[in-house]
Structures are given as C-alpha cells and as structure tokens.
Amino acid sequence: MIRVMNKKYLYFTILFAVGALFVWFIDGRVSIFYRPLERGRVVEPEKGEQSLRPAASRDYEVEEVATGLVVPWDIAFTSADRMLVTERPGRVRVIEQGRLLERPLHVFGEVVADEEEGLMSAVLDPDYQQNRFVYFSLAYQSGTHKFVKVVRLRDEGERLADEFAVIEGIPAAAFHSGSRIRFGPDGKLYITTGDATDRNLAQDLDSLAGKILRLNPDGSIPDDNPIAGSPVWSRGHRNPQGLDWHPVTGELYSTEHGPSGFDGPGGGDEVNRIIKGTNYGWPLVSHQESIPEAKDPLLVFTPAEAPASAMIYGKDSFPVWRGNLFFGALRGEGIIRMVIDEGNPDKIVLFEKLARVNFGRVRTIAQGPDGYIYFTTSNRDGRGNPAPADDRIFRIRPKD
C-alpha cells in the first residue's frame, strides 16, 4: 500500500513538474523575447534571460552581390552603382554595376594584418561629391610596435591619390585594434579605438587606446571636445567596432566586444549610447557590473555575439525598420536587429536575430543608396568555416 501511494505521488510530481516547465518555457522563453527590456539588462540565453529567436522572413529576401573577397571589412558607397570595399590584407576593391572589378583601386603596402588588425574601415567625406575625399583606418608597424592611423585619399576613379595622414600613433596590437571611422551629423570624424590588449589604457586619458575619438576632417581637434586639446570623446572602451547615429534624434550608438577569457569572463558584449566626455567603465567593470562613475550599457550579450559593426536604418525600403539598430555578429553568425524606444534613447525595447542570414560570420552592415541593407561575411578571417565563394557581400531587399 505504501509502495502504491509513493508511486502515485511520483507520477503526480512528474506531471506537475512537466506542467510547470511548460508554463515557464512559454512565458519565459518565448514571450520574454517581445517584452520590453530594462536599461542595462543582461542577456544570457544559457541562463534563460533571453533567447535570440529568428525574425519572420516573409517581407524580405537575401541576394548575393559579390564573391571571392578576402575578409571584407567595410563598405563605402560612392554612387548608386559603385561601392568601395576594404579587404583586411590592405586592398581597396571596387564593385561597379554589380560586378567586382579584378584590379584593386589601391593597395596599402604598409598594412600589418597578422590577426584582427589590418586595413579596416572606410568612410566618405561629407563633401565627397565636391572634394572626392575617402578616409581609411589601417594598422601599421613602427619599430617593434603596432599602431593604427587614419588617412585621407582622393578618389580619382581609377586610383586613389594624395595620401594625407589625419591621425597616427593610435596604439594597436594583433587584437583589439578597433577601428571604425564615421562622420557624424556635426561633420566631425569619429574613430573607435581598442585597448590594444593593454586594458589599463582604456582609462588613461593620455592614451588614444580604448576610446572614441573626435576630430575635424583635417585632423585638428575641435574646440568643443570635452578635454581641451584632446581628441578623446569618450573612454573606458575595450574594443568598439560599431558606430552610428539615429537619423531622427541624432543620438550616437556604439557596439563593443566584451572580454574573451584572458582579460575577463567571456561574453559581456555591449550596446552603448555614447555621450560626450563619458566613461564606459572598461576595465573597471564589465558584464552586469555597475559603478557610479561609468555609464551602464543598454544591452549586454553573454554568451558573446561579437558585434563587429553598427547601422541605424534610415531609408524607406523597410519602413517598419526605420530607426532600428543593426549589427553584424561574428561569433553569433548573423545579424541582430534592435528596436530603440522612441521616448527613451537609453532603452532597447526588443531585439531579434534575422532569419535567412545563414552565411557564417557577419562583419559590416550598411545601408545602400537603394535603401537595401548590405552586409559582408568574414569567414576567411581565421575563425570561420569558409565556403568556396567566400568571402561575400549580400544585400537584404524587400520581397517582390
């Protein structure tokens, strides 16, 4: 009799546990994805905090634009029919009328590309149509040390000419070298820099490492920077590689790689709103840690997604995505879309991983003059599994 009662109790317990688990799954793993996220909330899928769930793909399709590239790092559209693509080993490639030209537009012979560093970002001058200036960030060697510099060249159609050094001597290393460059709505040049694997440099205001810098296009320091005579706009960054402004509010957002194990627990990737003169905490804090003198991230990803870019959509091809923040995920192998609260720039309402973007590691994401969303793969960077056609550029367009 006692044995029978225990057996019934066991069945009841199992049934109750299964039911409770089902309720938890439905409420905690599915609907939580669409719940508003609190500022600074930590996203840890393996702990049930949040689960990345693919977005519905019925309203868009993904098409191939170019193949056969080697670690394409950035895209700059010079017209509706022509784009420049940087390859990490030092080449500037041209895609014209949908075709990748065989001959590079320019080769930076001094580029050092041992690991993560190399020829990285590219951006057009705000007055490109008049002056034809294009800016590039690249790693180089001087003696026994590596550095990053930003240079400006003139696009003459068949070649780049008249190189001018905007800024040099930014500390670099095989890892954590940044380096995204973008022009802001204020016409100033912003540069993200990594900590060059020396974490203490991020808090050192005498160092250019672990910062976001702000310069005039000619390399001079703006009078309204937070520290007189210094290009530092914000500090306490580990390795930010995404930078963009909201097209309506003008707020600046950045994405940043978190620790990799040798410099802290894995994960801790960040999405930040960048404010003049603000400290973002590295290496004093990371992950869910918080201190009064540093601004908390809007979102933290653990395990790591490895956000390698940032783009806030502002075109008309995808009206429902206007004002949304996107980044390419290297380790996460995809594209993350985030919705910023319209009334609170420090709040991410929800996020999702786009479906049908299943091409391995994704680095840069950019909006084209056609309103479509372009992205590059990074499967030949030594950490991916390249397909025969890699690396590639794709674009997301509305489904016909």
Protein Blocks (a to p, Z undefined) as FASTA:
>chain_A
ZZmmmmmmmmmmmmmmmmmmmmmmmmmmmmmmmpccdehiacdfknopaccddddfklbc
cddfbghiahifbdcdfbfkbccdddfklpacddeehiacfbdfbdcfkbccfblgccfb
dcddfklmmnopacddddddehjbccddddddddehjacehiacfbghiacdfehnbjad
dddfkopacddddehhpaklmmmmkbcghiacdddfkopacfkbmbghiabfbghifbdc
bdcddfklopacddddddehjnoceejiacddddehiaehiakbgcjbccfkbccdfbdc
dddehiabdcddfbfklmmlgoiacdddfklopaddddddfklmkbcfbdcddehiagbj
afbdcddfkopacddddfknopaccdfkbccdddddddZZ
